[in-house]
Amino acid sequence: MRIIDSLFGSREMDTRDYVLLTLIGASKLEKEVFAKDQVKEARKRIEELRVNDAIGSAITKAVKGFESMIAAILVTAVIIPTITSSS
């Protein structure tokens, strides 16, 4: 698979590969993409990409922001009906 070859060095990583790998790492989807024996090394390499580059850091922050926003929406969706029904 292209993304695996890109991360483990058998092909040159292009921008698309880089962005996709950074998203995989920020979303913690390494187990879904890589073989069981590759997950630990993949996490390590993706983390290096994420922390050593402005684009990787920005993608990680954006994913974390979306996760926070979704959590806030879910909490609101549960709390508001509970409050209004108990009034």
Phi, psi and omega in degrees: 000141185305314185293323178292314178300323180293316182289322184264011166090005179275356171213156181288136181280127175256181185299318180298316178299315182300312181296316180296317178297319179296319176295319177301314180293316181294329180269358180058048181253018182303321180295335180279335187258320188256154176296155184307320181282353180256346189301311184299313180292323178298315178301316181298312182293320179294320178300320177299319177297315186293319186271341184262013183212142182296321180293316178299318178295319180295319179296316179299316179297320180296316179296316178298321177297317177296319179298318178296318180296317179296318178299317180296320179295317180295317178298315179298319181295333179272317186288313185299313177298326179294316180294315183289330180281338180268358180274000000 
